């Protein structure tokens, strides 16, 4: 069976208020991505240090690879069912 993919392209023409909102949203996304990346890199560096001291397996620091793991680690954020 042959699958056809179709895409649409839209041109945005935001006013000044909408443009400011789009920029704030993009900045918040970048902040969250950089925070998550730093968290994962720190966990990997910690694991590497632990391995160099002879630890292995379950004794190593867990790396928050998944979105739910990163959500739980986000400071000051209470997700439903986590309390």
Secondary structure as GFF3:
##gff-version 3
##sequence-region A 1 83
A	DSSP	alpha_helix	16	52	.	.	.	ID=ss1
A	DSSP	three_ten_helix	57	59	.	.	.	ID=ss2
A	DSSP	alpha_helix	67	73	.	.	.	ID=ss3
###
